[in-house]
Amino acid sequence: MLQVPFIRENKDLVITRLAKRNIDAAEMINNVIAFDEDRRRIQTELDNTLAESNALSKEIGNLYKSGNAQEANALKEKTSELKELSKELTEALNTKSTELNELLYKIPNVPNDIVPAGSTDEDNLEVYREGDIPKLHEGALPHWELAKKYDIIDFELGNKITGAGFPVYKGKGARLQRALIAYFLDKNTEAGYTEFQLPHLVNEASGFGTGQLPDKEGQMYHVTADNLYLIPTAEVPGTNIFRDVVLNESELPIGITGYTPCFRREAGSYGAHVRGLNRLHQFDKVEILRVEHPSKSYEALDGMVAHVKTILQELKLPYRILRLCGGDLGFTSALTYDFEVFSTAQDRWLEISSVSNFETFQANRLKLRFKNSEGKNELAHTLNGSSLALPRVLAGILENYQTEAGIAIPEVLQSYTGFKIID
């Protein structure tokens, strides 16, 4: 959530930067400022009323002590009027503060200056590419056909048990899935991230804290009886560890990693581009999260990008990195880099990671602060990234590593799988 003082002091910048998201934010921003002016006016009137009431109460006490009961009783009527006015002003202040917060919740984060303008993923800027696209043998198959051929993923069985988008991994397919999770976690902990096992459901406050609510409410599975939400990513429970926390500056930076299943309704998703593992309602992902000093968060973002690079280099998968344009940027992000793996059998790029800096946007919602060198509370910066999301990484391995003899296992994973080929 944007801070009101920042909006007031940088009105034109906020409107200009939000235009990168193809949002005409002038009316919203003007409303925020107007609401805040009303809120501050009511607050001032309330403060003055309370001060006057307190002063009269002291005066009444002194009058009683000096034997001027008649004069004191006359003033008591005035204090009753002030108390009633204070009650009305408090209710008005609470209403105005609620209206202001509801408006702020609807405003996305301000894009970083280097975010390219654009409307769709076609306007994203490629900033890096590495790896050779393999030449496959004649008759090479997409991963959903390979899964059926080698009996390692059963999409029809998942459909029977639950529905489309809930695959069942079998045999060497399940082993490969588990190997990837272990490998990702090991890489992350070796890089200094502390491993956490996190809840797979969160409460409403956690959803608001990281910005999934109210923005993505329709994309989350909601357990209505308990008002809990199945997590769309480990970012939500992981970042909420720090909700309502004041850290010492010496504790920064903080890095955590965790594996969780992720649940997304993906309403409206259909067609050939979502076939097989390309888009699921339940999938596995290993996440990395950071809490950083504001002066070091973009250096940390570069470090996270470099870390994900090393994983893809070891897996020897062809990949590219995109800087997302304003129109494709997530609601809470100030700057996002997407990693995509090339699927040779599908002849298309598959997104496998997003690495983002949210600056103070989440921290303001979470009330995540640290005591700076002057002893004052300051909002931290939060960052997160997929390291990595499994389905499309697995799809890339199955398709790019296929041979006429079977599916070779990347060398770096063989100690985890215990086998070198799926045949």
C-alpha positions in Angstrom: 0.0 0.0 0.0 1.3 3.4 -0.9 2.0 5.8 1.9 -0.2 8.9 2.0 2.8 11.3 2.7 4.6 9.9 -0.3 1.5 10.5 -2.4 1.1 14.0 -1.1 4.7 14.9 -1.7 5.1 13.1 -5.1 1.6 13.5 -6.6 2.8 14.1 -10.2 5.4 11.4 -10.1 2.8 8.8 -8.8 0.4 9.7 -11.5 3.1 9.6 -14.2 4.5 6.2 -13.0 1.1 4.6 -12.7 0.4 5.6 -16.3 3.1 3.0 -17.1 0.5 0.5 -15.9 -2.0 2.1 -18.3 -3.9 3.5 -15.4 -5.2 7.1 -15.4 -4.7 7.6 -11.7 -5.3 11.3 -11.4 -8.8 11.0 -9.9 -7.8 8.3 -7.5 -4.8 10.3 -6.3 -6.7 13.5 -6.0 -9.3 11.6 -3.9 -6.6 10.2 -1.6 -5.3 13.7 -1.0 -8.9 15.1 -0.4 -9.8 12.2 1.9 -6.6 12.7 3.8 -7.2 16.5 4.2 -10.7 15.7 5.6 -9.2 13.1 7.9 -6.6 15.5 9.2 -9.2 18.3 9.6 -11.4 16.0 11.7 -8.4 14.8 13.7 -7.5 18.4 14.5 -11.0 19.2 15.5 -11.1 16.1 17.7 -7.8 17.0 19.3 -8.9 20.5 20.0 -12.2 19.3 21.4 -10.5 16.8 23.7 -8.0 19.4 24.9 -10.9 21.8 25.7 -12.8 19.1 27.5 -9.7 18.1 29.6 -9.1 21.8 30.4 -12.7 22.3 31.5 -12.5 19.1 33.7 -9.5 20.5 35.5 -11.2 23.8 35.9 -14.4 22.1 37.3 -12.2 20.2 39.8 -10.6 23.3 41.0 -13.9 25.1 41.3 -15.3 22.3 43.5 -12.2 22.4 45.6 -12.6 26.2 46.1 -16.3 25.9 47.0 -17.7 27.2 43.8 -20.1 24.3 43.2 -22.7 26.4 41.3 -20.1 27.6 38.8 -18.7 24.1 38.5 -22.1 22.6 37.8 -22.7 25.2 35.0 -19.5 24.1 33.3 -20.4 20.4 33.5 -23.1 20.9 31.0 -20.5 22.3 28.6 -18.3 19.2 29.1 -21.2 16.9 28.3 -21.6 18.7 25.0 -17.9 18.4 24.3 -18.0 14.7 25.1 -20.9 14.2 22.7 -19.0 16.1 20.1 -15.9 14.1 20.7 -17.9 10.9 20.2 -19.3 12.2 16.9 -15.9 13.3 15.7 -14.3 9.9 16.6 -16.9 8.1 14.6 -16.4 10.5 11.7 -12.6 10.0 11.9 -12.9 6.2 11.9 -15.3 6.3 8.9 -13.0 8.7 7.0 -9.9 6.6 7.8 -11.7 3.4 6.6 -12.7 5.1 3.4 -9.2 6.3 2.8 -7.7 2.8 3.4 -10.2 1.2 1.1 -9.2 3.6 -1.6 -5.5 3.0 -0.9 -6.0 -0.7 -1.1 -7.2 -0.3 -4.8 -4.0 1.6 -5.9 -1.2 -0.6 -7.2 2.5 0.0 -6.5 4.3 2.7 -8.3 6.6 1.1 -11.0 10.3 1.8 -10.8 11.7 4.3 -13.3 13.3 1.6 -15.4 10.0 -0.4 -15.9 9.2 -0.2 -19.6 5.9 1.2 -20.7 3.5 -1.3 -22.3 0.2 -3.1 -22.2 0.8 -6.8 -22.6 3.6 -9.4 -22.2 4.6 -8.6 -25.8 5.9 -5.3 -24.5 8.2 -6.9 -21.9 11.9 -6.2 -22.5 14.4 -9.1 -22.9 17.5 -8.2 -20.9 19.4 -11.5 -21.0 19.5 -14.9 -22.7 21.7 -17.9 -22.2 21.9 -21.5 -23.3 21.7 -23.4 -26.6 18.3 -24.6 -27.8 18.8 -28.4 -28.4 18.0 -30.0 -31.7 15.6 -32.8 -31.0 15.3 -36.1 -32.8 12.5 -36.7 -35.3 9.2 -37.5 -33.6 10.1 -35.6 -30.4 7.0 -35.1 -28.2 5.6 -32.4 -25.9 5.8 -33.2 -22.2 2.2 -34.3 -21.8 2.8 -37.0 -24.5 6.1 -38.0 -22.8 4.3 -38.2 -19.5 1.9 -40.7 -20.9 4.5 -42.6 -22.9 6.7 -43.2 -19.8 3.9 -43.3 -17.3 5.3 -40.7 -15.0 2.5 -38.1 -14.8 -1.2 -39.0 -15.0 -3.4 -36.1 -15.9 -6.5 -38.1 -16.4 -6.2 -39.7 -13.0 -5.8 -36.3 -11.4 -9.0 -35.2 -13.3 -10.8 -38.2 -11.9 -9.7 -37.6 -8.3 -10.2 -33.8 -8.3 -10.5 -32.1 -11.7 -8.4 -30.6 -14.4 -5.2 -29.0 -13.3 -4.4 -31.5 -10.5 -1.9 -34.0 -12.0 -0.7 -37.2 -10.3 3.0 -37.8 -10.4 4.1 -41.5 -10.5 7.2 -43.5 -10.2 10.2 -41.7 -11.7 8.1 -38.7 -12.3 7.4 -38.4 -8.6 11.1 -39.0 -7.8 12.2 -36.3 -10.3 9.7 -33.9 -8.7 11.0 -34.6 -5.2 14.6 -34.3 -6.5 13.9 -30.8 -7.9 12.5 -29.6 -4.6 15.5 -30.9 -2.6 17.9 -29.5 -5.1 16.3 -26.0 -5.1 16.2 -25.9 -1.3 19.8 -27.0 -1.1 20.9 -24.3 -3.5 19.0 -21.7 -1.6 20.3 -22.7 1.9 23.8 -22.8 0.5 23.2 -19.2 -0.7 22.4 -18.1 2.9 18.6 -18.5 3.0 17.1 -20.0 6.1 14.6 -22.9 5.3 11.1 -22.6 6.7 8.2 -25.1 6.6 5.1 -22.9 6.2 1.4 -23.2 6.5 -0.6 -23.9 3.4 -3.6 -21.9 4.5 -3.6 -18.3 5.6 -6.1 -15.9 7.2 -7.5 -12.8 5.7 -5.0 -10.5 7.4 -2.2 -12.4 5.7 -3.8 -12.0 2.3 -4.2 -8.3 2.8 -0.6 -8.0 4.1 1.0 -9.2 0.9 -1.5 -7.7 -1.5 -3.3 -10.9 -2.6 -6.5 -9.4 -1.1 -8.5 -7.7 -2.4 -6.7 -7.7 -5.7 -6.6 -11.5 -6.4 -9.6 -12.7 -4.3 -11.2 -14.4 -7.2 -8.0 -16.4 -8.0 -7.7 -17.9 -4.5 -9.4 -20.9 -3.1 -11.4 -19.8 -0.1 -12.3 -22.1 2.8 -15.5 -20.2 3.7 -16.3 -22.1 6.9 -13.1 -20.9 8.5 -12.5 -17.9 6.4 -9.1 -19.2 5.4 -7.4 -19.1 2.0 -5.2 -21.8 0.3 -1.9 -20.1 -0.5 -1.2 -19.1 -4.1 2.5 -19.0 -3.2 4.8 -19.3 -0.2 5.3 -15.6 -0.5 2.1 -15.1 1.5 2.8 -17.1 4.7 6.6 -16.4 4.4 6.3 -12.6 4.3 3.6 -12.5 6.9 6.1 -13.9 9.4 7.2 -10.3 9.7 3.7 -8.7 10.0 3.6 -6.2 12.9 7.3 -6.7 13.6 9.9 -4.0 14.4 13.4 -5.3 13.6 16.7 -3.9 14.6 18.7 -2.5 11.7 21.5 -4.9 12.6 19.1 -7.9 11.8 18.9 -6.9 8.1 19.1 -8.4 5.6 16.9 -11.5 6.3 16.5 -14.2 3.7 14.2 -17.3 4.0 13.3 -20.1 1.6 10.5 -22.6 1.7 8.8 -25.3 -0.3 5.0 -25.4 -0.5 2.3 -26.5 -2.8 0.5 -23.6 -4.4 -3.2 -23.3 -5.2 -4.6 -21.0 -7.9 -8.1 -21.1 -9.4 -6.8 -19.6 -12.7 -10.3 -18.6 -13.6 -10.8 -18.3 -17.3 -7.7 -20.2 -18.3 -8.1 -22.5 -21.2 -6.7 -23.5 -24.6 -3.6 -25.2 -25.9 -1.2 -22.9 -24.1 -2.4 -24.2 -20.7 -2.1 -27.9 -21.7 -0.3 -30.4 -19.5 2.0 -28.8 -16.9 1.8 -25.3 -18.6 -0.9 -24.1 -16.1 -2.2 -25.9 -13.1 -4.5 -25.3 -10.2 -2.1 -27.1 -7.8 1.6 -27.1 -8.2 4.9 -27.1 -6.2 7.2 -24.2 -5.8 10.3 -23.3 -3.8 10.4 -19.6 -2.9 13.0 -17.2 -1.7 12.1 -14.1 0.3 14.1 -11.1 1.5 13.6 -8.3 4.0 16.1 -5.6 3.2 17.2 -2.1 4.1 15.7 0.3 1.5 19.2 1.5 0.5 20.2 -2.1 -0.4 17.1 -3.7 -1.9 17.9 -3.2 -5.6 21.4 -4.7 -5.0 19.6 -7.6 -3.3 17.3 -7.9 -6.3 20.3 -8.2 -8.7 21.7 -10.9 -6.3 18.4 -12.9 -6.5 18.4 -12.7 -10.3 22.0 -13.9 -10.3 21.1 -16.8 -7.9 18.3 -18.1 -10.1 20.7 -17.9 -13.1 23.1 -20.3 -11.4 20.3 -22.9 -11.0 19.3 -22.7 -14.6 22.9 -22.9 -15.7 23.4 -26.0 -13.6 20.3 -27.6 -15.1 21.6 -26.6 -18.5 18.3 -25.3 -19.7 18.1 -22.5 -22.3 16.5 -19.5 -20.7 15.9 -15.8 -21.0 15.2 -12.9 -18.5 12.5 -10.3 -19.2 12.0 -7.0 -17.4 8.2 -6.7 -17.2 6.4 -3.7 -18.7 4.0 -1.7 -16.7 0.9 -3.4 -18.1 2.3 -6.9 -17.1 3.6 -5.9 -13.7 2.0 -7.5 -10.7 -0.2 -5.3 -8.4 2.3 -5.1 -5.6 5.6 -5.0 -7.5 7.8 -2.0 -8.3 10.1 -4.0 -10.6 9.9 -7.6 -11.7 12.2 -9.9 -13.8 10.6 -13.0 -15.3 12.7 -16.0 -16.2 11.5 -18.2 -19.1 12.7 -21.6 -20.2 12.5 -22.5 -23.9 10.4 -25.6 -24.6 11.8 -27.0 -27.7 9.0 -29.5 -28.3 6.4 -26.8 -27.9 8.5 -24.2 -29.7 7.7 -21.5 -27.1 9.0 -19.8 -23.9 7.6 -21.0 -20.6 7.7 -18.7 -17.5 9.3 -20.4 -14.6 10.2 -17.6 -12.1 9.3 -14.1 -11.2 11.8 -12.1 -9.0 10.4 -8.8 -7.7 11.1 -5.9 -5.4 8.0 -4.5 -3.7 9.9 -1.7 -2.0 7.7 -0.5 1.0 4.4 -1.5 -0.6 3.9 -4.7 1.3 5.8 -3.5 4.4 3.3 -0.6 4.8 0.4 -3.1 4.7 2.3 -5.5 7.1 3.6 -2.7 9.4 7.0 -4.3 8.9 9.5 -1.8 10.2 13.1 -1.5 11.5 14.8 0.9 13.9 17.2 3.0 11.8 20.5 4.5 13.0 18.6 7.4 14.5 16.4 5.2 16.5 13.3 5.9 14.4 11.0 3.3 12.9 11.3 3.0 9.1 9.5 0.7 6.6 11.7 -2.1 5.3 11.7 -3.3 1.7 10.4 -6.8 0.8 11.4 -9.0 -2.2 10.6 -12.4 -3.4 11.3 -14.8 -6.2 10.5 -18.3 -7.4 13.5 -20.5 -7.0 11.9 -22.3 -8.7 8.3 -23.2 -9.8 8.4 -26.8 -10.7 5.8 -27.6 -13.4 7.4 -25.7 -16.3 10.9 -26.5 -15.2 9.9 -30.1 -15.2 8.2 -29.6 -18.6 11.4 -28.0 -19.9 13.5 -31.0 -18.7 11.2 -33.6 -20.1 11.1 -31.9 -23.5 14.6 -30.6 -23.9 16.3 -33.7 -22.5 14.3 -36.3 -24.4 16.2 -38.7 -26.7 15.2 -41.7 -28.7 16.3 -43.9 -25.8 14.4 -42.0 -23.1 14.5 -38.8 -21.1 18.0 -38.1 -19.7 18.3 -36.6 -16.2 20.4 -33.4 -15.8 23.7 -34.3 -14.3 23.2 -32.0 -11.3 20.0 -33.9 -10.3 21.3 -37.5 -10.7 22.5 -37.7 -7.1 19.0 -36.7 -6.0 17.0 -39.0 -8.3 19.2 -42.0 -8.1 18.8 -42.7 -11.8 20.2 -41.2 -15.0 17.3 -41.8 -17.5 13.6 -42.3 -17.6 13.0 -45.1 -20.1 
